[in-house]
Amino acid sequence: MIRKDLLPKLLSKATPFYFYDTALLRQTVEEIKRESSKYGYHVHYALKANTHDAVVKEIVSAGFGADCVSGNEVSYAKKMGIPSKKIAFAGVGKTDREILTALKAGIFSFNCESIPEIEVINELAMQEGMIAPIAIRINPDVDPETHEYITTGLKDNKFGINHWDFDLVAQKLKSLSNIELTGIHFHVGSQITNMGVFEQLSLKINKIASWFKENDFHLHHINVGGGLGINYDAPIQEPVADFKSYFKAFHDHIILEEGQQLHFELGRSVVAQCGHLISQVLYVKKGLETQFMILDAGMTELIRPALYGAHHEISVLTSDLPKEKYDVVGPVCESSDVFSKGIMLPKAQRGDIIAIHSSGAYGQTMASSYNMRDLVKGYTTEEL
Ligand code: LLP
């Protein structure tokens, strides 16, 4: 999974750092392009997953748009050469300043999450003498069967507008003069591996789209968000997610009007498998019933295990000695700073190099400098 010939280059960099395998990233992006273009679908890359410049450049060169959740992400998308007309802007708490940034950029759509937000966008657009294109983010009450922290489309989540508010929203939309409803938007959760969830979502969307049609709204597009999961347990066997089944699930179940566009916002499935967190063993310490492998990377570099109990496969790149049982932990002063407990790994010692796999999405972007640690860096194959 990490090419052996890259080892000397990896060893020449100060750990911890992220390594992004450009060849796998390109293969993934090509696969998305091939499968989505079969049906003429539009793909936005969810920047929150990874904003390492060289990674984003690869994705931009495929012609994908961006899904942003902050004014800074909108500005970054523009700086990276993503055309404004391919930028969607979501989020439940857009500030006035962020709305103005996006208005001035002339983005594709504001994905609006509440009636008060629609009112503020209308007011700011009026002030600027503009018409803001908006899509209503709808909470379809579909269970994505994933971790509760990354579930967004259930009726008690903070995201989106619920069906019982539709009449109110319709009234609002008709009364405000500086917004134009261009679409509807959904995102039910992340790391979804059951394609049946996307089928269910499509069926719900069909009903909701009919409601808008019956109420005289013309929807130029439907945005189904992201959410496609990856195989964290077997990244070698499945380095590229099943984009074929994913896009087909929508194609088979969603009913589009003539000329209506279908948009996607993929994050994790684009970048997760190409990224590895590279770290060094600092100490091996005997515990009561276990031995701790203490790394120089911790929850500050990759918070997913501590925050969601997420599993990431781990390899020792510099040892092929017989396996022993380890608790792999970080150096941060928190008991939750654990990558994996009781796993079998080749016997390791101080200085051995470890790779924590499938960490290209929500790894570097969620890093912090807690304990005044240095913010982790990243390198693509070419940058090593
Ligand atoms: N669109 C919207 C509106 C979103 O909220 C998200 C992710 C995406 C698209 C991209 O979803 P994806 O294709 O990556 O599943 N930090 C968590 C994941 C949080 C996802 C937040 N929203 C993790 O590490 O698992």
Residues whose N, C-alpha, C, O or C-beta is under 5 A from the ligand:
A	BS01	LLP	A46 A90 I150 H187 G189 S190 Q191 G225 G226 G227 L228 E265 L266 G267 R268 S269 R304 A361 Y362
